[in-house]
Amino acid sequence: MINTELCVECGTNTRVDGYVNRVPRDTGIIDGYNCGRCEEAYEDAQIWYDKAGKIVGRGEDEDPRFDAEGEELVNSDDFERSIDDKMYEKYEKERHTEIDAMFPDAPAFREWCQKDTNENLSDEDQKQVQTLVKNYRHNKKVNQINQWNTAGGVLESLLREKSL
């Protein structure tokens, strides 16, 4: 197992960017994190449907399975959760552009994180990943390109764009 401070979704170094609200994440060979931005973006991209297929909530804050006091409803099984893939993909595209400028090794790291064969990597492949993580480059001349307050803010603006 390769331990790292890197986000397995976007490739940022969570000690430099995305530390707040980061969540541990294990991919099989990489024991890293989801940075706060990726975690929040995933939560905010959730869509809740009722049995008729009507959207009844967006994001974690609008979970229709619970009432205003946080108590689970009797009919909580009547709702399904999905992800707004287009919204999350737009977030990823913008986030990856930002992270790739800050961390030139991020695309290679993300590629390793997304392999289906993480559990069965050869010793040589594991050494490559370890070397990549150990020598992970940070372009300190590039600060965060898009100074968003939160990923949720980004997704909120995307939702507004979508409704216009």
DRENLUM-252837 format. One line per 4 residues: their letters; for each residue z, y negated, x of C-alpha. Coordinates in pm, whole numbers. Layout:
% residues N
a	Z Y X ~ ... $
***
This chain:
% residues 164
mint	0 0 0 ~ -97 -342 132 ~ 157 -612 48 ~ 26 -967 17 $
elcv	97 -1308 -133 ~ -267 -1331 -251 ~ -376 -1346 -615 ~ -574 -1032 -696 $
ecgt	-770 -1221 -965 ~ -894 -1533 -784 ~ -794 -1479 -419 ~ -573 -1783 -371 $
ntrv	-273 -1764 -142 ~ 9 -1801 -393 ~ 233 -1960 -131 ~ -15 -2249 -109 $
dgyv	-153 -2263 -464 ~ -47 -2105 -792 ~ 310 -2017 -691 ~ 467 -2138 -1015 $
nrvp	459 -1865 -1280 ~ 297 -1609 -1050 ~ 337 -1249 -1164 ~ 349 -936 -944 $
rdtg	33 -725 -970 ~ -50 -387 -817 ~ -413 -275 -796 ~ -348 65 -641 $
iidg	-382 -28 -277 ~ -305 -398 -294 ~ 41 -505 -403 ~ -9 -877 -469 $
yncg	17 -1127 -750 ~ -163 -1298 -1033 ~ -124 -1667 -953 ~ 24 -1891 -1221 $
rcee	-315 -2033 -1314 ~ -485 -1695 -1361 ~ -189 -1561 -1556 ~ -180 -1861 -1786 $
ayed	-558 -1858 -1830 ~ -545 -1493 -1936 ~ -265 -1563 -2184 ~ -442 -1867 -2327 $
aqiw	-773 -1682 -2365 ~ -616 -1435 -2607 ~ -748 -1433 -2962 ~ -560 -1281 -3253 $
ydka	-749 -1127 -3548 ~ -630 -1004 -3885 ~ -763 -682 -4039 ~ -1054 -873 -4195 $
gkiv	-1165 -993 -3851 ~ -1062 -1353 -3911 ~ -913 -1543 -3614 ~ -550 -1614 -3699 $
grge	-423 -1738 -3364 ~ -514 -1825 -3007 ~ -309 -1778 -2696 ~ 34 -1638 -2657 $
dedp	196 -1929 -2843 ~ 12 -1844 -3165 ~ 103 -1474 -3178 ~ 89 -1400 -3553 $
rfda	310 -1092 -3521 ~ 622 -1312 -3505 ~ 766 -1577 -3736 ~ 886 -1924 -3629 $
egee	1226 -1784 -3528 ~ 1067 -1520 -3306 ~ 1140 -1229 -3538 ~ 874 -959 -3563 $
lvns	700 -949 -3900 ~ 700 -635 -4112 ~ 320 -626 -4107 ~ 290 -694 -3733 $
ddfe	51 -399 -3695 ~ -202 -584 -3910 ~ -314 -795 -3614 ~ -536 -716 -3317 $
rsid	-554 -899 -2987 ~ -869 -956 -2786 ~ -983 -1187 -2509 ~ -1234 -1469 -2541 $
dkmy	-1449 -1336 -2257 ~ -1677 -1638 -2242 ~ -1382 -1873 -2209 ~ -1214 -1662 -1941 $
ekye	-1541 -1619 -1750 ~ -1591 -1996 -1749 ~ -1237 -2038 -1615 ~ -1306 -1776 -1346 $
kerh	-1630 -1941 -1240 ~ -1464 -2281 -1201 ~ -1153 -2136 -1039 ~ -1349 -1920 -795 $
teid	-1553 -2222 -683 ~ -1231 -2409 -610 ~ -1062 -2115 -436 ~ -1369 -2017 -231 $
amfp	-1373 -2367 -81 ~ -1004 -2341 11 ~ -1006 -1974 117 ~ -1342 -1857 259 $
dapa	-1231 -1491 252 ~ -1152 -1499 -120 ~ -1485 -1348 -239 ~ -1444 -1047 -8 $
frew	-1081 -1005 -115 ~ -1171 -1019 -486 ~ -1439 -757 -426 ~ -1183 -518 -277 $
cqkd	-941 -586 -563 ~ -1200 -498 -825 ~ -1315 -167 -683 ~ -1253 126 -916 $
tnen	-1175 349 -619 ~ -874 156 -492 ~ -659 469 -498 ~ -907 667 -285 $
lsde	-1006 426 -8 ~ -1071 579 330 ~ -843 496 621 ~ -1121 277 762 $
dqkq	-1153 85 434 ~ -777 33 419 ~ -783 -104 774 ~ -1061 -344 672 $
vqtl	-853 -471 380 ~ -542 -503 597 ~ -739 -698 858 ~ -887 -924 589 $
vkny	-542 -998 445 ~ -382 -1046 788 ~ -655 -1288 905 ~ -706 -1463 568 $
rhnk	-853 -1804 638 ~ -733 -2127 476 ~ -957 -2432 494 ~ -681 -2693 509 $
kvnq	-935 -2976 498 ~ -1009 -2883 137 ~ -738 -2949 -115 ~ -759 -2833 -470 $
inqw	-1093 -2963 -591 ~ -999 -2982 -957 ~ -639 -3099 -985 ~ -565 -2940 -1322 $
ntag	-209 -2950 -1443 ~ -229 -2600 -1580 ~ -485 -2334 -1656 ~ -383 -2376 -2017 $
gvle	-497 -2737 -1999 ~ -835 -2621 -1875 ~ -868 -2368 -2155 ~ -749 -2623 -2409 $
sllr	-1027 -2858 -2304 ~ -1275 -2569 -2320 ~ -1158 -2491 -2673 ~ -1208 -2855 -2770 $
eksl	-1560 -2849 -2620 ~ -1635 -2533 -2815 ~ -1528 -2687 -3145 ~ -1735 -3004 -3102 $
***
